[in-house]
Amino acid sequence: MVLVPVVVHTGNPGSPSAEAIAFRQGKVLLVGALPQVLREAGPGAIVERLPQAVIVPGLADPRADLVGLGASLARAEGAPASVPLTPEQQRYRLKLALERTAALGLTSVHQVGIDLETFSLLQQWDAVGVLPIRVAALADGAGASWSEYVGRGRFEGRRLKLGAVSLPVDGPSALAPALLEQRARAFAEAGFVLELEASGAAAVSTSLDLLQRLEREHTGLRSRIAPAATVGAADVSRCSGRSVTVLAEAPSSGGLWARLTTAGAHLALSGLTAPLETLASARGQAPPSLSGTQVLEAMTSQAAWAERAEDRRGQLAPGYDADMTVLSADPLTATPAELRAARVLMTMVAGVDVYRAPELR
């Protein structure tokens, strides 16, 4: 199939924009000039022209709560608060959340602190091919089932994977330092990506100390710090040139984003309930701390890096997954007001449209 929008922003620094994109069997075939793409796709290819649309790599939320979103959507429908939930209620709420994320243009979410029951349900749906978007689950490292997750090890299905763990460093659920290090080490030995939940500057510094020790023991360790609202000046440089991704949920003060990106740190942005609003807010900071390209990267390629999937997703290039978001405005050039008024026209996962706006149906 071939899509012909106003422009394709590929996320590939070597070839950042293109006229068209072709994909086959869930993978990108070619991105480039229209005549070249049509030749590569062949005479039998379906061609869909999108004269008012802009295509970007699939938007991803690196720190999501599908369970919470599903509960909120159910309440909006008038569902009574019910604890504990029946299996039917749990399935319905999770289905609502997945459908909403697809409509928001998200092709992938990282579900933080997932419990075994919810993970098992997602596994069932993934096995029969009804999971609409990709879900990268993070095990609940503070819960009673943490050792079971370690014993089971990592998992990857069609669109569901479990390869990371969330461990609280500060806040009401914080693990004691010795326990935190014990569990972090156990998950690192099992090959998991480590997410250290650290909102304050002191907790971020503690997290970096712990990661520094573990990196000496485990070559290639990948890690994340979230939701990093503040990072001390001395720690900004410690995030540079390392395998750690800093996850941010809202526009930061004092140019933190700019300092992190200037230092060469990995920065990913979260915005489950309103990704276009997140893009607009990031673009609308005064003075701007990130360029349009950097903002888009923070919700695409940097999110892919955070889950160790940068060789498959986060950009549109031959051989990569055909995950893309089709928008009515250009996120690189539109003003914040235009981005807030923009619409998601299509969400595609592995070359299949899991959401299509009414005007494109």
Buried (B, 14 or more C-beta within 10 A) or exposed (E): BBBBBEBBBBBBEEBBEBBBBBBBEBBBBBBBEEEBBBEBBEEEBEBEEBEBBBBBBBBBBBBBBBBBBBBBBBEEEEBEEEEEBEEEBBBBBBBBBBBBBBBBBBBBBBBBBBBBEBBEBBBEBBEEEEBBBBBBBBBBBBBEBBEEBBEBEBBEBBBBBBBBBBBBBBEEBBBEEEBBBEBBBBBBEBBBBBBBBBBBBBBBBBBBEBBEEBBEEBEEBBBBBBBBBBBEEEBBEBBBEBBBBBBBBEBBEEBBBBBBBEBEBBBBBBBBBEBBBBBBBBBBBEEBBBBBBBBBBBBBBBBBBBBBBBEBBBBBBBEBBBBBBBBBBBBBEBEBEBBBEBBBBBBBBBBEBBBBBEEBE
